[in-house]
């Protein structure tokens, strides 16, 4: 790919990411007040957790073999469409479904980011402690603790959004 095409693709990804983050704000507010169903049962939550890595990997050009790259793209698309269908069934409104899709994937992405931050903080803290650099180890452990705190808070928030049998509104 030429550099201009790559730049355009990254700009499109950035616009979609910012739009998703902005749409997640009303989704969280509406989800907390019960106006929308973010996760239609634990199956939808698990589906969202599985879908996100497939979609991210399919959007990034990781130089896989062509057949493997297309297989990941097809699986990601199928999982994403299943997630969209579950959200539409729960909310019965296209506008609410768009907001809910953004919200569910932003929340799953944030919890994954916090988990990676916690893991990195703990591992790097152990490495710094082995080198007897206790000041750096403490800083890394604090980073890990903040990541773990983010995971805990997001898990509590996500648990409030899981509705097994949502009532039609």
N, C-alpha and C positions, 0 to 999 in steps of 0.2 A: 504494500500500500504506500502511496506517496504521502508525504508529511501533511499536505493540506487536507487530504481525506481523513487521516488519523486525527488531526486537530478538530475537524468538524464532528467526528464521531464522539470525541471526548466532550465537546461542548454540548452535544445532544444528551449524553449521559449525565452531565452536570445539571442541565435543565430538568431532566426527569427526576434526578435525586432531590433537587431543591423543591420541585413541585410535590414530590412525595412527602418530604418533610413538612411542608406547609399544609398539605391535606391531612396529615396525621394529627395536627393540632385540633381541628374541629372533631376529628374522629375520636380522639381521646376524651374530649369534653362530652360529646354525644354518647359515647360508650359508658362513661361514668354516670350519666344521667338516665341511661336506659333507653335513649331514643334510637340507637342502632345496636345490632348484634355484631360484635367484632369477630368472635370465634364461635361458630355454630357447633359447639361440642368439642371434646378433646381431640376428635379425629381431625377437625379443621385446624386446630393448633399444631398437631403433629404434621399434617400436610403442609402447613406454612413453613415449619422448621425444615422440612425436607426439600421443599420447592426452592427456597431462597438460594442455597448453594448451587443447585442446578442452573438457575437463571443467571446468577452471577458468573459462573464458569462459562455458560454458553455465550454471554455477552462479551467476555474477555477473549482475546485472541491468544490462546496459550500454545499454539503450534502443535496441536494434536494431529494425528492422522485424520484425513478427511471423513472417513466413515465413523470414527469415534466422535469427532466434533459434531457431525450431523446427528448422531444418536443422542448426544447430550442435549442438543438443541430441541430435538423432538420430544424427549422425555421432559425437559423443562417446560416446553409449551403445553404438553398434556397436563402436567401437574399444576401449572398456572391456571389453565382453563378449568380444571376441577375445583381449584380454590375459588375462582371467580363464581362458578356455579353455586358452590356452597354458600357464599356470601349473598348472592342474589336470592337464593331460596329463603335464607334467614331474614332478609330485609325487604324483599319484594319492591325494590325501587332502584333504578339505575344510578341515580345521583348518590344515594346512600351507599350503594355497592362500590362505587369509585372511591369514596372517602374511606370505606372500610378496608378495601384492598390496600390502599396506601398505609393506613394505620397498622394493619396486621403485619405487613412486611417491615415497616419502620421499627415496630416493637421487637420483632424477631431479630432484626439486624442490630438493634441497640443491645439486646441481651447477649448476642454473640460477641459483639465488640467488647462489652464489659467483662465477659468471661475470658476472652483472650487477653485483655488488660490485666486481669487478676492472675492468670496463669503466667504471663510474662513477668509480672512483678515478683511472684514467688520464685520462679526459676532464676531470674537475674539476681534476686536477693541472696539465694543460696550460693551463686557463683561469686558474688562480691564478698560474702562472708568467708568463703573458702580462701579468698585472696587476702583476708584480714583487713578489708576496707569496710569497716563497720558503719561509717557514715553513709557511704553509698548503699550498703545493704539495708540500712534503716529506711532510706528514701525509696528503695525498690519495694520493700515490704509495705510501706505506706501506699504506694501505687497499687500494689496487689490488693491491699485491704479496701481501697476505694473502689476498685473494680469489682470485688466481691460484694461490697455494699450496693453497688449499682445493680448487680445481678439479683440480689435479694429484693430490692425495691421494685425492680421491673417484674420479677416473678410474682410478687404480691399484686401488682397492677394488672398483669396479664390474667392472673387467676380470677380477678373480678370481671373480666371480659368474657370468660368462657360460659356460655349459656347452653345447657344440654338440650332443652326443649323450649326455644324462644316462643313467646306469645306473639301472634301477629298484631302489629300496631296499625 
